[in-house]
Amino acid sequence: MDARDGAIHTHTALAAHHPAAGRITLHPSPGTTSDIALAHDLLAALGRPPVLAGCFPSGRQPAWEAAAAWIHVMPAVWLAVLRACRHSL
């Protein structure tokens, strides 16, 4: 936990979540280390189904294809990702 990160920041970001207004707050599933799980969490934050049917180009994950498509067609202007870590492993 970041000593400077308090519950008020989380509550404020969650309260600001309003996809139709272009404000998306992504709250990743606790303990998840999979990038596919993160894509499913993003789809859920966008209010879109995580289970996808259809064909996708080889090597691309359907969940990320869908998440990228929805981000581009929605009026997303603000994206907050809770519990994000920017250090490399």
Biopython code that builds the backbone (N, CA, C, O; Angstrom):
import numpy as np
from Bio.PDB.StructureBuilder import StructureBuilder

atoms = [
    (1, "MET", "N", (0.841, -1.176, 0.000)),
    (1, "MET", "CA", (0.000, 0.000, 0.000)),
    (1, "MET", "C", (0.887, 1.241, 0.000)),
    (1, "MET", "O", (1.910, 1.304, 0.682)),
    (2, "ASP", "N", (0.474, 2.187, -0.760)),
    (2, "ASP", "CA", (1.158, 3.463, -0.816)),
    (2, "ASP", "C", (0.688, 4.298, 0.374)),
    (2, "ASP", "O", (-0.512, 4.512, 0.548)),
    (3, "ALA", "N", (1.619, 4.763, 1.184)),
    (3, "ALA", "CA", (1.263, 5.535, 2.384)),
    (3, "ALA", "C", (0.499, 6.808, 2.032)),
    (3, "ALA", "O", (-0.278, 7.312, 2.844)),
    (4, "ARG", "N", (0.718, 7.331, 0.820)),
    (4, "ARG", "CA", (0.038, 8.565, 0.401)),
    (4, "ARG", "C", (-1.326, 8.285, -0.231)),
    (4, "ARG", "O", (-2.072, 9.220, -0.519)),
    (5, "ASP", "N", (-1.656, 7.028, -0.447)),
    (5, "ASP", "CA", (-2.912, 6.670, -1.099)),
    (5, "ASP", "C", (-3.940, 6.299, -0.044)),
    (5, "ASP", "O", (-3.812, 5.274, 0.626)),
    (6, "GLY", "N", (-4.928, 7.111, 0.097)),
    (6, "GLY", "CA", (-5.945, 6.866, 1.108)),
    (6, "GLY", "C", (-7.254, 6.412, 0.493)),
    (6, "GLY", "O", (-7.449, 6.486, -0.721)),
    (7, "ALA", "N", (-8.138, 5.948, 1.341)),
    (7, "ALA", "CA", (-9.444, 5.481, 0.887)),
    (7, "ALA", "C", (-10.213, 6.590, 0.188)),
    (7, "ALA", "O", (-11.027, 6.320, -0.695)),
    (8, "ILE", "N", (-9.963, 7.832, 0.576)),
    (8, "ILE", "CA", (-10.682, 8.949, -0.051)),
    (8, "ILE", "C", (-10.405, 9.019, -1.550)),
    (8, "ILE", "O", (-11.296, 9.363, -2.327)),
    (9, "HIS", "N", (-9.168, 8.692, -1.966)),
    (9, "HIS", "CA", (-8.839, 8.706, -3.393)),
    (9, "HIS", "C", (-9.631, 7.638, -4.138)),
    (9, "HIS", "O", (-10.158, 7.892, -5.221)),
    (10, "THR", "N", (-9.713, 6.455, -3.562)),
    (10, "THR", "CA", (-10.464, 5.368, -4.181)),
    (10, "THR", "C", (-11.935, 5.720, -4.279)),
    (10, "THR", "O", (-12.546, 5.550, -5.334)),
    (11, "HIS", "N", (-12.508, 6.209, -3.194)),
    (11, "HIS", "CA", (-13.925, 6.571, -3.182)),
    (11, "HIS", "C", (-14.222, 7.684, -4.186)),
    (11, "HIS", "O", (-15.250, 7.654, -4.863)),
    (12, "THR", "N", (-13.331, 8.655, -4.280)),
    (12, "THR", "CA", (-13.522, 9.762, -5.219)),
    (12, "THR", "C", (-13.487, 9.264, -6.657)),
    (12, "THR", "O", (-14.324, 9.655, -7.471)),
    (13, "ALA", "N", (-12.528, 8.406, -6.972)),
    (13, "ALA", "CA", (-12.429, 7.866, -8.337)),
    (13, "ALA", "C", (-13.640, 7.009, -8.672)),
    (13, "ALA", "O", (-14.170, 7.099, -9.780)),
    (14, "LEU", "N", (-14.085, 6.184, -7.740)),
    (14, "LEU", "CA", (-15.259, 5.345, -7.983)),
    (14, "LEU", "C", (-16.519, 6.195, -8.138)),
    (14, "LEU", "O", (-17.382, 5.877, -8.957)),
    (15, "ALA", "N", (-16.631, 7.259, -7.369)),
    (15, "ALA", "CA", (-17.794, 8.138, -7.471)),
    (15, "ALA", "C", (-17.813, 8.889, -8.803)),
    (15, "ALA", "O", (-18.881, 9.234, -9.308)),
    (16, "ALA", "N", (-16.642, 9.140, -9.365)),
    (16, "ALA", "CA", (-16.556, 9.861, -10.637)),
    (16, "ALA", "C", (-16.875, 8.972, -11.841)),
    (16, "ALA", "O", (-17.098, 9.479, -12.940)),
    (17, "HIS", "N", (-16.899, 7.669, -11.645)),
    (17, "HIS", "CA", (-17.150, 6.725, -12.743)),
    (17, "HIS", "C", (-18.507, 6.984, -13.391)),
    (17, "HIS", "O", (-19.546, 6.866, -12.741)),
    (18, "HIS", "N", (-18.490, 7.335, -14.662)),
    (18, "HIS", "CA", (-19.721, 7.575, -15.420)),
    (18, "HIS", "C", (-19.370, 7.452, -16.899)),
    (18, "HIS", "O", (-19.112, 8.461, -17.555)),
    (19, "PRO", "N", (-19.356, 6.212, -17.442)),
    (19, "PRO", "CA", (-18.925, 6.000, -18.826)),
    (19, "PRO", "C", (-19.653, 6.858, -19.857)),
    (19, "PRO", "O", (-19.028, 7.323, -20.811)),
    (20, "ALA", "N", (-20.945, 7.077, -19.691)),
    (20, "ALA", "CA", (-21.691, 7.878, -20.669)),
    (20, "ALA", "C", (-21.195, 9.322, -20.717)),
    (20, "ALA", "O", (-21.341, 9.999, -21.735)),
    (21, "ALA", "N", (-20.610, 9.787, -19.617)),
    (21, "ALA", "CA", (-20.058, 11.136, -19.564)),
    (21, "ALA", "C", (-18.568, 11.153, -19.896)),
    (21, "ALA", "O", (-17.936, 12.209, -19.856)),
    (22, "GLY", "N", (-18.005, 9.991, -20.223)),
    (22, "GLY", "CA", (-16.599, 9.924, -20.600)),
    (22, "GLY", "C", (-15.642, 9.685, -19.454)),
    (22, "GLY", "O", (-14.430, 9.796, -19.635)),
    (23, "ARG", "N", (-16.158, 9.357, -18.266)),
    (23, "ARG", "CA", (-15.318, 9.120, -17.093)),
    (23, "ARG", "C", (-15.380, 7.648, -16.713)),
    (23, "ARG", "O", (-16.434, 7.134, -16.337)),
    (24, "ILE", "N", (-14.236, 6.976, -16.814)),
    (24, "ILE", "CA", (-14.167, 5.547, -16.534)),
    (24, "ILE", "C", (-13.183, 5.306, -15.402)),
    (24, "ILE", "O", (-12.043, 5.769, -15.444)),
    (25, "THR", "N", (-13.633, 4.582, -14.397)),
    (25, "THR", "CA", (-12.750, 4.170, -13.310)),
    (25, "THR", "C", (-12.623, 2.660, -13.378)),
    (25, "THR", "O", (-13.611, 1.936, -13.254)),
    (26, "LEU", "N", (-11.419, 2.196, -13.574)),
    (26, "LEU", "CA", (-11.129, 0.767, -13.665)),
    (26, "LEU", "C", (-10.639, 0.285, -12.309)),
    (26, "LEU", "O", (-9.608, 0.733, -11.808)),
    (27, "HIS", "N", (-11.389, -0.628, -11.731)),
    (27, "HIS", "CA", (-11.057, -1.174, -10.417)),
    (27, "HIS", "C", (-10.693, -2.640, -10.645)),
    (27, "HIS", "O", (-11.574, -3.499, -10.609)),
    (28, "PRO", "N", (-9.402, -2.946, -10.879)),
    (28, "PRO", "CA", (-8.996, -4.327, -11.179)),
    (28, "PRO", "C", (-9.364, -5.300, -10.069)),
    (28, "PRO", "O", (-9.391, -4.949, -8.889)),
    (29, "SER", "N", (-9.645, -6.520, -10.475)),
    (29, "SER", "CA", (-9.947, -7.574, -9.508)),
    (29, "SER", "C", (-8.743, -7.769, -8.587)),
    (29, "SER", "O", (-7.611, -7.837, -9.067)),
    (30, "PRO", "N", (-8.963, -7.859, -7.282)),
    (30, "PRO", "CA", (-7.847, -8.030, -6.341)),
    (30, "PRO", "C", (-7.045, -9.297, -6.623)),
    (30, "PRO", "O", (-7.614, -10.356, -6.890)),
    (31, "GLY", "N", (-5.741, -9.181, -6.562)),
    (31, "GLY", "CA", (-4.861, -10.331, -6.715)),
    (31, "GLY", "C", (-4.655, -10.793, -8.142)),
    (31, "GLY", "O", (-3.966, -11.787, -8.371)),
    (32, "THR", "N", (-5.231, -10.104, -9.099)),
    (32, "THR", "CA", (-5.098, -10.508, -10.494)),
    (32, "THR", "C", (-3.755, -10.071, -11.051)),
    (32, "THR", "O", (-3.336, -8.928, -10.868)),
    (33, "THR", "N", (-3.090, -10.983, -11.726)),
    (33, "THR", "CA", (-1.823, -10.649, -12.379)),
    (33, "THR", "C", (-1.902, -10.847, -13.883)),
    (33, "THR", "O", (-0.918, -10.621, -14.588)),
    (34, "SER", "N", (-3.043, -11.262, -14.379)),
    (34, "SER", "CA", (-3.225, -11.554, -15.797)),
    (34, "SER", "C", (-3.667, -10.316, -16.563)),
    (34, "SER", "O", (-4.554, -9.587, -16.118)),
    (35, "ASP", "N", (-3.045, -10.079, -17.719)),
    (35, "ASP", "CA", (-3.476, -8.944, -18.534)),
    (35, "ASP", "C", (-4.851, -9.203, -19.149)),
    (35, "ASP", "O", (-5.587, -8.255, -19.423)),
    (36, "ILE", "N", (-5.205, -10.459, -19.368)),
    (36, "ILE", "CA", (-6.526, -10.785, -19.895)),
    (36, "ILE", "C", (-7.596, -10.464, -18.837)),
    (36, "ILE", "O", (-8.665, -9.955, -19.171)),
    (37, "ALA", "N", (-7.308, -10.758, -17.582)),
    (37, "ALA", "CA", (-8.247, -10.411, -16.510)),
    (37, "ALA", "C", (-8.434, -8.904, -16.435)),
    (37, "ALA", "O", (-9.541, -8.428, -16.182)),
    (38, "LEU", "N", (-7.360, -8.147, -16.653)),
    (38, "LEU", "CA", (-7.464, -6.692, -16.656)),
    (38, "LEU", "C", (-8.366, -6.226, -17.800)),
    (38, "LEU", "O", (-9.156, -5.297, -17.628)),
    (39, "ALA", "N", (-8.253, -6.859, -18.953)),
    (39, "ALA", "CA", (-9.124, -6.513, -20.085)),
    (39, "ALA", "C", (-10.581, -6.804, -19.741)),
    (39, "ALA", "O", (-11.465, -6.019, -20.085)),
    (40, "HIS", "N", (-10.840, -7.913, -19.071)),
    (40, "HIS", "CA", (-12.206, -8.242, -18.660)),
    (40, "HIS", "C", (-12.719, -7.230, -17.636)),
    (40, "HIS", "O", (-13.889, -6.849, -17.675)),
    (41, "ASP", "N", (-11.854, -6.794, -16.722)),
    (41, "ASP", "CA", (-12.243, -5.770, -15.753)),
    (41, "ASP", "C", (-12.568, -4.455, -16.461)),
    (41, "ASP", "O", (-13.506, -3.755, -16.079)),
    (42, "LEU", "N", (-11.787, -4.120, -17.496)),
    (42, "LEU", "CA", (-12.048, -2.899, -18.259)),
    (42, "LEU", "C", (-13.384, -2.995, -18.983)),
    (42, "LEU", "O", (-14.155, -2.036, -18.996)),
    (43, "LEU", "N", (-13.660, -4.146, -19.583)),
    (43, "LEU", "CA", (-14.960, -4.329, -20.233)),
    (43, "LEU", "C", (-16.096, -4.174, -19.231)),
    (43, "LEU", "O", (-17.118, -3.562, -19.541)),
    (44, "ALA", "N", (-15.925, -4.721, -18.041)),
    (44, "ALA", "CA", (-16.951, -4.588, -17.008)),
    (44, "ALA", "C", (-17.138, -3.117, -16.620)),
    (44, "ALA", "O", (-18.267, -2.664, -16.432)),
    (45, "ALA", "N", (-16.033, -2.372, -16.500)),
    (45, "ALA", "CA", (-16.111, -0.951, -16.165)),
    (45, "ALA", "C", (-16.834, -0.168, -17.254)),
    (45, "ALA", "O", (-17.489, 0.837, -16.977)),
    (46, "LEU", "N", (-16.710, -0.638, -18.495)),
    (46, "LEU", "CA", (-17.384, 0.013, -19.615)),
    (46, "LEU", "C", (-18.838, -0.424, -19.743)),
    (46, "LEU", "O", (-19.585, 0.104, -20.567)),
    (47, "GLY", "N", (-19.233, -1.398, -18.914)),
    (47, "GLY", "CA", (-20.600, -1.899, -18.982)),
    (47, "GLY", "C", (-20.820, -2.832, -20.150)),
    (47, "GLY", "O", (-21.939, -2.954, -20.649)),
    (48, "ARG", "N", (-19.770, -3.488, -20.589)),
    (48, "ARG", "CA", (-19.840, -4.373, -21.753)),
    (48, "ARG", "C", (-19.596, -5.804, -21.325)),
    (48, "ARG", "O", (-18.937, -6.046, -20.314)),
    (49, "PRO", "N", (-20.121, -6.761, -22.085)),
    (49, "PRO", "CA", (-19.962, -8.177, -21.703)),
    (49, "PRO", "C", (-18.529, -8.665, -21.877)),
    (49, "PRO", "O", (-17.896, -8.358, -22.888)),
    (50, "PRO", "N", (-18.001, -9.423, -20.908)),
    (50, "PRO", "CA", (-16.638, -9.945, -21.023)),
    (50, "PRO", "C", (-16.529, -11.189, -21.894)),
    (50, "PRO", "O", (-15.433, -11.531, -22.337)),
    (51, "VAL", "N", (-17.644, -11.873, -22.150)),
    (51, "VAL", "CA", (-17.611, -13.072, -22.983)),
    (51, "VAL", "C", (-17.896, -12.662, -24.414)),
    (51, "VAL", "O", (-18.929, -12.058, -24.704)),
    (52, "LEU", "N", (-16.981, -12.990, -25.301)),
    (52, "LEU", "CA", (-17.074, -12.520, -26.673)),
    (52, "LEU", "C", (-17.163, -13.667, -27.669)),
    (52, "LEU", "O", (-16.468, -14.674, -27.538)),
    (53, "ALA", "N", (-18.001, -13.506, -28.636)),
    (53, "ALA", "CA", (-18.097, -14.490, -29.715)),
    (53, "ALA", "C", (-17.512, -13.878, -30.985)),
    (53, "ALA", "O", (-17.445, -12.656, -31.120)),
    (54, "GLY", "N", (-17.093, -14.729, -31.904)),
    (54, "GLY", "CA", (-16.587, -14.224, -33.176)),
    (54, "GLY", "C", (-15.136, -14.561, -33.401)),
    (54, "GLY", "O", (-14.490, -15.202, -32.572)),
    (55, "CYS", "N", (-14.633, -14.118, -34.540)),
    (55, "CYS", "CA", (-13.251, -14.397, -34.934)),
    (55, "CYS", "C", (-12.397, -13.153, -34.719)),
    (55, "CYS", "O", (-12.848, -12.027, -34.929)),
    (56, "PHE", "N", (-11.174, -13.376, -34.302)),
    (56, "PHE", "CA", (-10.239, -12.295, -34.077)),
    (56, "PHE", "C", (-8.918, -12.631, -34.746)),
    (56, "PHE", "O", (-8.586, -13.808, -34.889)),
    (57, "PRO", "N", (-8.161, -11.628, -35.159)),
    (57, "PRO", "CA", (-6.873, -11.888, -35.806)),
    (57, "PRO", "C", (-5.961, -12.745, -34.938)),
    (57, "PRO", "O", (-5.991, -12.656, -33.711)),
    (58, "SER", "N", (-5.169, -13.555, -35.572)),
    (58, "SER", "CA", (-4.246, -14.439, -34.872)),
    (58, "SER", "C", (-3.322, -13.637, -33.970)),
    (58, "SER", "O", (-2.779, -12.610, -34.376)),
    (59, "GLY", "N", (-3.145, -14.115, -32.738)),
    (59, "GLY", "CA", (-2.235, -13.470, -31.802)),
    (59, "GLY", "C", (-2.861, -12.372, -30.980)),
    (59, "GLY", "O", (-2.222, -11.864, -30.058)),
    (60, "ARG", "N", (-4.066, -11.992, -31.271)),
    (60, "ARG", "CA", (-4.714, -10.941, -30.487)),
    (60, "ARG", "C", (-5.754, -11.560, -29.565)),
    (60, "ARG", "O", (-6.454, -12.503, -29.934)),
    (61, "GLN", "N", (-5.837, -11.019, -28.381)),
    (61, "GLN", "CA", (-6.796, -11.506, -27.402)),
    (61, "GLN", "C", (-8.143, -10.824, -27.628)),
    (61, "GLN", "O", (-8.204, -9.596, -27.695)),
    (62, "PRO", "N", (-9.223, -11.597, -27.746)),
    (62, "PRO", "CA", (-10.537, -10.989, -27.993)),
    (62, "PRO", "C", (-10.941, -9.947, -26.957)),
    (62, "PRO", "O", (-11.566, -8.945, -27.304)),
    (63, "ALA", "N", (-10.600, -10.163, -25.712)),
    (63, "ALA", "CA", (-10.989, -9.199, -24.683)),
    (63, "ALA", "C", (-10.321, -7.848, -24.913)),
    (63, "ALA", "O", (-10.961, -6.809, -24.749)),
    (64, "TRP", "N", (-9.037, -7.845, -25.292)),
    (64, "TRP", "CA", (-8.354, -6.574, -25.550)),
    (64, "TRP", "C", (-8.853, -5.931, -26.828)),
    (64, "TRP", "O", (-8.943, -4.706, -26.906)),
    (65, "GLU", "N", (-9.178, -6.732, -27.834)),
    (65, "GLU", "CA", (-9.757, -6.196, -29.073)),
    (65, "GLU", "C", (-11.051, -5.457, -28.747)),
    (65, "GLU", "O", (-11.268, -4.332, -29.198)),
    (66, "ALA", "N", (-11.903, -6.101, -27.963)),
    (66, "ALA", "CA", (-13.187, -5.505, -27.608)),
    (66, "ALA", "C", (-12.999, -4.265, -26.736)),
    (66, "ALA", "O", (-13.651, -3.246, -26.963)),
    (67, "ALA", "N", (-12.117, -4.341, -25.747)),
    (67, "ALA", "CA", (-11.878, -3.199, -24.863)),
    (67, "ALA", "C", (-11.371, -1.999, -25.661)),
    (67, "ALA", "O", (-11.826, -0.874, -25.451)),
    (68, "ALA", "N", (-10.438, -2.234, -26.566)),
    (68, "ALA", "CA", (-9.906, -1.147, -27.397)),
    (68, "ALA", "C", (-11.001, -0.550, -28.279)),
    (68, "ALA", "O", (-11.085, 0.669, -28.431)),
    (69, "ALA", "N", (-11.828, -1.397, -28.851)),
    (69, "ALA", "CA", (-12.916, -0.917, -29.708)),
    (69, "ALA", "C", (-13.899, -0.063, -28.907)),
    (69, "ALA", "O", (-14.301, 1.010, -29.357)),
    (70, "TRP", "N", (-14.288, -0.539, -27.720)),
    (70, "TRP", "CA", (-15.245, 0.224, -26.916)),
    (70, "TRP", "C", (-14.655, 1.543, -26.443)),
    (70, "TRP", "O", (-15.357, 2.554, -26.414)),
    (71, "ILE", "N", (-13.385, 1.555, -26.073)),
    (71, "ILE", "CA", (-12.747, 2.808, -25.643)),
    (71, "ILE", "C", (-12.772, 3.827, -26.777)),
    (71, "ILE", "O", (-12.975, 5.018, -26.537)),
    (72, "HIS", "N", (-12.564, 3.361, -28.025)),
    (72, "HIS", "CA", (-12.548, 4.282, -29.163)),
    (72, "HIS", "C", (-13.926, 4.804, -29.536)),
    (72, "HIS", "O", (-14.040, 5.937, -30.002)),
    (73, "VAL", "N", (-14.972, 4.014, -29.345)),
    (73, "VAL", "CA", (-16.304, 4.469, -29.752)),
    (73, "VAL", "C", (-17.054, 5.190, -28.639)),
    (73, "VAL", "O", (-18.035, 5.885, -28.904)),
    (74, "MET", "N", (-16.608, 5.035, -27.414)),
    (74, "MET", "CA", (-17.257, 5.744, -26.306)),
    (74, "MET", "C", (-16.601, 7.120, -26.164)),
    (74, "MET", "O", (-15.486, 7.339, -26.637)),
    (75, "PRO", "N", (-17.296, 8.025, -25.518)),
    (75, "PRO", "CA", (-16.705, 9.356, -25.347)),
    (75, "PRO", "C", (-15.711, 9.401, -24.176)),
    (75, "PRO", "O", (-15.758, 10.325, -23.364)),
    (76, "ALA", "N", (-14.824, 8.423, -24.087)),
    (76, "ALA", "CA", (-13.895, 8.338, -22.954)),
    (76, "ALA", "C", (-12.871, 9.461, -23.027)),
    (76, "ALA", "O", (-12.113, 9.569, -23.990)),
    (77, "VAL", "N", (-12.864, 10.295, -21.993)),
    (77, "VAL", "CA", (-11.899, 11.382, -21.903)),
    (77, "VAL", "C", (-11.066, 11.290, -20.630)),
    (77, "VAL", "O", (-10.071, 11.999, -20.479)),
    (78, "TRP", "N", (-11.476, 10.415, -19.715)),
    (78, "TRP", "CA", (-10.805, 10.290, -18.424)),
    (78, "TRP", "C", (-10.838, 8.827, -18.022)),
    (78, "TRP", "O", (-11.912, 8.230, -17.938)),
    (79, "LEU", "N", (-9.678, 8.245, -17.772)),
    (79, "LEU", "CA", (-9.585, 6.853, -17.339)),
    (79, "LEU", "C", (-8.694, 6.791, -16.111)),
    (79, "LEU", "O", (-7.514, 7.134, -16.168)),
    (80, "ALA", "N", (-9.270, 6.351, -15.004)),
    (80, "ALA", "CA", (-8.509, 6.165, -13.769)),
    (80, "ALA", "C", (-8.389, 4.673, -13.529)),
    (80, "ALA", "O", (-9.382, 3.948, -13.591)),
    (81, "VAL", "N", (-7.174, 4.208, -13.254)),
    (81, "VAL", "CA", (-6.934, 2.800, -12.958)),
    (81, "VAL", "C", (-6.479, 2.721, -11.504)),
    (81, "VAL", "O", (-5.408, 3.209, -11.143)),
    (82, "LEU", "N", (-7.314, 2.097, -10.683)),
    (82, "LEU", "CA", (-6.981, 1.957, -9.269)),
    (82, "LEU", "C", (-5.952, 0.844, -9.085)),
    (82, "LEU", "O", (-5.922, -0.119, -9.850)),
    (83, "ARG", "N", (-5.127, 0.984, -8.085)),
    (83, "ARG", "CA", (-4.078, 0.012, -7.752)),
    (83, "ARG", "C", (-3.113, -0.210, -8.917)),
    (83, "ARG", "O", (-2.589, -1.312, -9.080)),
    (84, "ALA", "N", (-2.876, 0.812, -9.718)),
    (84, "ALA", "CA", (-1.941, 0.686, -10.840)),
    (84, "ALA", "C", (-0.510, 0.892, -10.338)),
    (84, "ALA", "O", (-0.250, 1.736, -9.481)),
    (85, "CYS", "N", (0.381, 0.121, -10.879)),
    (85, "CYS", "CA", (1.791, 0.220, -10.517)),
    (85, "CYS", "C", (2.580, 0.446, -11.793)),
    (85, "CYS", "O", (2.422, -0.309, -12.752)),
    (86, "ARG", "N", (3.424, 1.467, -11.829)),
    (86, "ARG", "CA", (4.137, 1.802, -13.045)),
    (86, "ARG", "C", (5.603, 1.361, -13.025)),
    (86, "ARG", "O", (6.373, 1.798, -13.880)),
    (87, "HIS", "N", (6.008, 0.523, -12.095)),
    (87, "HIS", "CA", (7.392, 0.064, -12.097)),
    (87, "HIS", "C", (7.514, -1.197, -12.946)),
    (87, "HIS", "O", (6.557, -1.959, -13.085)),
    (88, "SER", "N", (8.673, -1.405, -13.499)),
    (88, "SER", "CA", (8.883, -2.619, -14.309)),
    (88, "SER", "C", (9.406, -3.725, -13.411)),
    (88, "SER", "O", (10.080, -3.485, -12.409)),
    (89, "LEU", "N", (9.073, -4.936, -13.803)),
    (89, "LEU", "CA", (9.480, -6.091, -13.000)),
    (89, "LEU", "C", (10.849, -6.577, -13.402)),
    (89, "LEU", "O", (11.353, -7.543, -12.831)),
]
sb = StructureBuilder()
sb.init_structure("model")
sb.init_model(0)
sb.init_chain("A")
sb.init_seg("    ")
for serial, (resi, resn, name, xyz) in enumerate(atoms, 1):
    if name == "N":
        sb.init_residue(resn, " ", resi, " ")
    sb.init_atom(name, np.array(xyz, "f"), 0.0, 1.0, " ", f" {name:<3s}", serial, name[0])
structure = sb.get_structure()
